[in-house]
Amino acid sequence: MVFTAILVAVIACGIPTSYAVDYDVLFSDETMNYADAGAYCQSRGMVLVSSAMRDSTMVKAILDFTKDRRYNYWVGADNLEKGAYNFLWNDGVSLPTDSDLWSPDEPSNPQSSELCVQIWNRYNLFDDTGCGNAKRVICEKELDD
């Protein structure tokens, strides 16, 4: 089952109506590795969530949705291209390592095999993790004005 978070469906999935939504957001209950997650979103005309995670209203909506679930979710950020401690969103914008979105003591191993970013259910914040691990997926598409 796939939860599509276009505004009406988002409300049905638990994101309150008080959020102004500028994005279509899809929460998948399928699990897959990071590369497959990107392809999954792309096949739906979307990308792994990134721009929405820089919009404070959407961050709150997404984290409120994932908060009490026991799943980890891929987001569209990694350090596959730039190396240690240079995490980038899939649109090329930097994800600072001092961002409030990181879990305590994270990122912890970006020089090793933990090159991709997830929303970690332990803290409901970001964690660097292995790209080959299976996670649920959050996709986004910006809405046209």
Secondary structure as GFF3:
##gff-version 3
##sequence-region A 1 145
A	DSSP	beta_strand	2	4	.	.	.	ID=ss1
A	DSSP	alpha_helix	7	12	.	.	.	ID=ss2
A	DSSP	beta_strand	23	32	.	.	.	ID=ss3
A	DSSP	alpha_helix	34	42	.	.	.	ID=ss4
A	DSSP	beta_strand	47	48	.	.	.	ID=ss5
A	DSSP	three_ten_helix	51	54	.	.	.	ID=ss6
A	DSSP	alpha_helix	56	66	.	.	.	ID=ss7
A	DSSP	beta_strand	73	78	.	.	.	ID=ss8
A	DSSP	beta_strand	88	89	.	.	.	ID=ss9
A	DSSP	beta_strand	116	120	.	.	.	ID=ss10
A	DSSP	beta_strand	125	129	.	.	.	ID=ss11
A	DSSP	beta_strand	135	142	.	.	.	ID=ss12
###
